[in-house]
């Protein structure tokens, strides 16, 4: 496993991180075996992954609780990132969505951030968070200035309750504001071979400010693993259903593209999963890839992606393949 510094902080993290959204279960992911999730987290640590990402809203606290149980006897071996700003315990904020009988609101005020942190610390069974991330940015009609949000986060950092600050689901304006009012060390955004929107503006600005870019959904919820076939139909209500790549007019072409990489898989003795992760890591030395797993076999497939160094010609070929898709 390769490790790199997170932004300008003193944290060194594995370039592949473990995402635990699915471990939260609930409507989005269905029921889980928590003991299997814990074994998966332990296996991740044993195989060199030292960055584990979670969030309060993943299973409405359940993901954090499972992660907390898993790391209770090995806290010093891992970096924990969790998030703030999506709340369901009161109605202050801008309404975002409803799930599992709960209404979720965006709220990044000082009060909300401190409250979120204390709840996360309790669920995780720790007294500090390594990377604290604003999950979704505030918006009208309850817009909180980034200056207030960043002031609250910086206070928590000075108090030793968090070690680094991150922001997820942001635009250039957000990032400029964050860096104006403090030190931002990580940006978390969707990025994959077939969804490269961040390359236009977010990747360059992350590099400009020495911010680590953490790519989430790098495998497009399994579509880039080669395991999903042309006749697959996403079930309404699941996380895949509304994804552009899973639409009937797009999915078969993506599957065909992945199948066309068989020669590359032979060349590198790898799977399409490994190629998808290695390709992202090849986009710059400030890249980090967040891969979800709730079973050990899923985890092992993700880990190997960090061990592959793609030739420049193959990096270009994969990009050209993706650009030719022109998804509808």
C-alpha positions in Angstrom: 0.0 0.0 0.0 1.2 3.5 -0.8 0.7 6.3 1.7 0.6 10.1 1.1 0.1 13.2 3.1 -3.4 14.6 3.4 -3.2 18.2 2.1 -0.9 20.3 4.3 -1.7 18.4 7.5 0.6 16.0 9.3 -1.7 13.0 8.4 -0.3 10.2 6.2 -3.1 8.1 4.6 -3.3 5.1 2.4 -4.1 6.1 -1.2 -7.0 3.8 -1.1 -9.5 4.5 1.7 -12.4 2.4 3.0 -15.9 3.9 2.5 -18.6 2.7 4.9 -21.8 4.1 3.4 -23.1 0.7 2.6 -22.2 -0.6 6.1 -24.9 1.8 7.4 -27.6 -0.3 5.7 -31.1 1.1 5.6 -33.2 1.9 2.6 -30.3 2.7 0.4 -28.4 -0.6 1.0 -30.6 -3.0 2.7 -29.8 -5.1 5.8 -26.2 -5.9 6.8 -24.4 -8.4 8.9 -22.6 -6.1 11.3 -20.1 -8.7 12.3 -19.1 -9.2 8.7 -18.7 -5.5 8.3 -16.4 -5.4 11.4 -14.4 -8.3 10.0 -14.1 -6.3 6.7 -12.8 -3.2 8.5 -10.3 -5.3 10.4 -9.1 -6.9 7.1 -8.8 -3.5 5.6 -6.5 -2.4 8.4 -4.5 -5.6 8.2 -4.0 -5.0 4.5 -2.6 -1.5 4.9 -5.7 0.7 4.6 -5.5 3.2 7.4 -8.2 5.7 6.4 -11.8 4.8 7.1 -14.6 7.2 6.0 -18.0 7.3 7.5 -20.8 9.9 8.2 -23.7 10.3 10.6 -26.3 10.1 7.9 -25.1 6.6 6.8 -27.8 4.5 8.3 -28.6 7.4 10.6 -25.7 6.7 13.0 -25.4 3.0 12.3 -22.3 3.2 10.1 -20.5 5.2 12.7 -21.5 2.8 15.5 -20.2 -0.2 13.5 -16.9 1.6 12.7 -16.6 2.5 16.4 -16.9 -1.1 17.4 -14.4 -2.2 14.8 -11.7 0.2 15.8 -12.2 0.1 19.6 -9.0 -1.9 20.2 -7.0 -0.4 17.3 -7.8 3.3 17.2 -4.1 4.3 17.0 -3.7 2.4 13.7 -6.3 4.3 11.8 -7.4 7.7 10.6 -11.1 8.3 10.9 -12.9 10.7 8.6 -16.6 11.6 9.3 -18.8 14.4 8.4 -21.1 17.2 9.6 -24.0 19.3 8.2 -26.7 16.7 7.5 -29.1 16.6 10.4 -32.4 14.8 11.2 -32.8 15.6 14.9 -34.4 19.0 14.4 -35.9 21.0 11.5 -33.3 23.8 11.5 -31.7 24.1 8.1 -32.6 23.7 4.4 -34.6 20.5 3.7 -32.6 18.0 1.7 -34.3 14.6 1.6 -36.4 12.1 3.5 -35.4 8.5 4.1 -36.4 5.8 6.6 -39.0 8.0 8.1 -36.6 10.9 8.8 -36.3 14.3 7.3 -32.8 15.5 6.7 -31.7 19.1 6.7 -28.5 20.9 5.6 -27.1 22.9 8.5 -23.5 24.1 8.9 -23.9 26.6 11.7 -21.5 26.6 14.6 -24.1 25.1 16.9 -24.9 22.3 14.4 -21.3 21.4 13.7 -20.5 21.1 17.4 -23.6 19.1 18.1 -22.8 16.8 15.1 -19.2 16.3 16.3 -20.2 15.3 19.9 -22.7 12.8 18.6 -20.1 11.3 16.2 -17.4 11.1 18.9 -19.9 9.2 21.1 -21.0 6.8 18.3 -17.4 6.2 17.2 -16.1 5.8 20.8 -13.2 8.2 20.3 -12.2 11.6 21.6 -11.0 13.0 18.3 -11.7 12.9 14.6 -8.8 12.8 12.1 -10.5 14.5 9.2 -13.8 16.3 9.7 -15.7 16.9 6.5 -18.7 19.2 5.7 -20.9 16.6 4.0 -23.1 18.9 1.8 -22.8 22.7 1.6 -25.5 24.9 3.1 -28.0 26.6 0.7 -30.9 28.9 0.8 -33.2 29.4 2.6 -30.8 28.5 5.4 -27.5 29.7 4.0 -24.6 29.8 6.5 -21.5 31.8 5.5 -18.5 29.7 4.9 -16.7 32.1 7.3 -18.8 30.9 10.2 -18.5 27.2 9.2 -14.7 27.5 8.9 -14.4 29.4 12.1 -16.2 26.7 14.0 -14.1 23.9 12.4 -10.9 25.8 13.1 -11.9 26.2 16.8 -12.4 22.4 17.0 -9.0 21.9 15.5 -7.4 24.1 18.0 -9.2 22.2 20.8 -7.7 19.0 19.5 -11.1 17.5 18.7 -10.3 17.3 14.9 -7.0 17.2 13.2 -7.8 18.2 9.6 -10.7 19.8 7.7 -12.3 18.6 4.6 -15.3 19.5 2.4 -17.5 17.3 0.2 -19.8 18.1 -2.7 -18.3 21.6 -3.4 -17.7 24.0 -6.2 -14.9 26.4 -6.9 -16.6 29.2 -5.0 -16.9 27.0 -1.9 -13.2 26.0 -2.1 -12.0 29.6 -2.5 -14.1 30.6 0.5 -12.8 27.7 2.6 -9.2 28.4 1.8 -9.8 32.1 2.5 -10.9 31.5 6.0 -8.6 28.6 7.0 -6.7 25.5 6.0 -8.6 23.0 3.9 -6.8 19.7 3.5 -9.2 17.4 1.6 -12.0 17.7 -1.0 -14.3 14.7 -1.5 -16.1 14.5 -4.8 -17.5 12.0 -7.2 -14.9 11.0 -9.8 -14.6 7.9 -12.0 -13.4 6.9 -15.5 -16.9 7.7 -16.9 -17.7 10.7 -14.7 -14.9 13.2 -15.1 -16.7 16.5 -14.5 -14.3 17.5 -11.7 -11.3 17.6 -14.2 -12.5 20.9 -15.5 -12.2 23.0 -12.3 -12.0 21.1 -9.0 -8.9 19.0 -9.8 -6.9 22.1 -10.8 -8.0 24.2 -7.8 -7.2 21.3 -5.5 -3.7 21.1 -6.9 -3.3 24.9 -6.7 -4.1 24.9 -3.0 -2.2 21.6 -2.2 -5.5 19.9 -1.2 -5.9 16.1 -1.4 -8.6 15.1 -3.8 -10.6 12.1 -2.6 -12.7 10.4 -5.3 -15.9 8.7 -4.3 -17.9 6.3 -6.4 -14.8 5.3 -8.4 -16.4 2.1 -9.5 -19.7 3.6 -10.3 -21.5 1.3 -7.8 -20.0 -1.8 -9.4 -20.5 -0.9 -13.0 -16.8 -0.6 -13.7 -15.9 -4.0 -12.0 -16.9 -6.1 -15.0 -19.4 -8.0 -12.9 -22.5 -6.2 -14.1 -23.8 -7.4 -17.4 -25.7 -5.8 -20.3 -29.1 -7.1 -19.2 -28.9 -5.7 -15.6 -31.9 -3.5 -14.5 -31.5 -1.3 -11.5 -34.3 -1.7 -8.9 -36.4 1.4 -8.3 -35.6 3.0 -5.0 -32.0 1.7 -4.8 -28.9 3.9 -5.1 -28.3 2.7 -8.7 -31.7 3.5 -10.0 -31.3 7.2 -10.7 -27.6 7.0 -11.8 -27.0 8.1 -15.4 -24.7 5.2 -16.2 -27.3 2.7 -15.2 -29.9 4.0 -17.6 -30.9 1.4 -20.3 -29.4 3.6 -23.1 -26.0 3.8 -21.4 -25.4 0.7 -19.3 -24.8 -1.7 -22.3 -22.2 0.6 -23.8 -20.3 1.0 -20.5 -20.3 -2.8 -20.1 -18.9 -3.2 -23.6 -16.2 -0.7 -22.8 -15.1 -2.6 -19.7 -15.2 -5.9 -21.6 -12.8 -4.3 -24.1 -10.1 -4.0 -21.4 -9.5 -7.8 -21.3 -6.1 -7.4 -22.9 -5.2 -4.8 -20.3 -6.3 -7.1 -17.5 -4.0 -9.8 -18.9 -1.1 -7.3 -19.3 -1.3 -6.2 -15.7 -2.6 -9.4 -14.3 -5.6 -7.6 -12.8 -9.3 -7.0 -12.9 -11.3 -4.1 -14.3 -11.7 -3.0 -10.6 -8.0 -2.6 -10.3 -7.8 -0.7 -13.6 -10.5 1.8 -12.5 -8.7 2.5 -9.3 -5.2 2.6 -10.8 -6.4 5.0 -13.5 -7.7 7.5 -10.9 -4.5 7.3 -8.9 -2.6 8.1 -12.1 -4.3 11.4 -12.4 -2.0 13.2 -9.9 0.0 12.7 -6.8 -2.7 14.4 -4.7 -5.3 11.7 -5.4 -7.0 9.5 -2.9 -9.6 6.9 -3.9 -12.5 6.0 -1.6 -13.8 2.5 -2.2 -16.8 1.1 -0.4 -16.8 -2.5 0.9 -18.8 -4.5 3.4 -17.4 -7.9 2.5 -13.8 -9.1 2.7 -13.8 -10.2 -1.0 -14.9 -6.7 -2.1 -12.2 -5.2 0.0 -9.4 -7.4 -1.4 -10.3 -6.5 -4.9 -10.1 -2.8 -4.1 -6.7 -3.0 -2.3 -4.9 -4.4 -5.3 -5.7 -1.3 -7.4 -3.1 0.6 -5.5 -0.3 -1.8 -6.5 -0.7 -1.2 -10.3 1.3 1.5 -12.3 -0.3 2.0 -15.7 1.7 2.9 -18.7 1.0 6.3 -20.1 -0.4 4.9 -23.3 -2.8 2.7 -21.4 -3.9 5.7 -19.3 -4.6 7.6 -22.5 -6.4 4.6 -24.1 -8.8 4.2 -21.1 -9.6 8.0 -21.3 -10.3 7.8 -25.0 -12.6 4.8 -24.5 -14.6 6.7 -21.9 -14.8 9.9 -23.9 -16.1 8.0 -26.9 -19.1 6.8 -24.9 -20.9 10.2 -24.9 -23.5 9.0 -22.4 -27.0 10.2 -23.1 
